[in-house]
Amino acid sequence: MEKFSKVKEVIAAIEADAEKFYNAGNAAAGTRVRKAMQDLKVLAQEIRTEVTEKKNSAK
């Protein structure tokens, strides 16, 4: 659950930069959004691995 909470925190933190990029055309904000998306990708993979391990160990 800790990593899932981290995903929510990253999304909340990047919301302002996404707004700046899409509505104001701020390229630097776009770079920050891309980095945050990469971080989310890594977190998502870690969560997937944890879920699979937990699911398989319950059998």
N, C-alpha and C positions, 0 to 999 in steps of 0.2 A: 504493500500500500504506500510505502514511502516514495517509491519511484513514480507512482501514479500521481501523488501529490506534487512531486517535482515537475511533472508534465504540465499540470494545471498552473503552477507558478510561472513556468517559462512562457506559456501562452499569454497569461495575464501581463507579464512584463513586456512582451513584444507588441502588444496591441497598439500602443502609441506609435511605434515605429512603422507598423503596417499602415496605419492611418496616414502618416506623413508620406510614405512611399506612394501609396495608391492615389491619394487625393491631392498631394502637393508636389509630387514628382521628385521628392528628395532622394537622390541616388545613394547617399550614405546610409539613410534609413533602410533602403533596400538591401544593402550589404549586411546590415545587422539582422534583418529579417531572415536572410538566407542562412546566416550563421546559426540563428536560433532554430531554424527548421532542421539543420544538420544535427544540432544537439537533440532535438526531439526525435529524430530518426534513430539516433544511438540509444536514447532512453527507451523508445518503443521496442527496439530489438532486445534490450536487456529485460524488459517486462515480459516479452514473448518467451524468452528463455526460462525465466523464473516460473511462469505459468505452466509451461510444458514440463519442467522438472517436478513441480508440485503435483501436477495432474498424474504423471507417471509413477511417482513414488506412492501415491494413494492406492494404487492397484494391488 
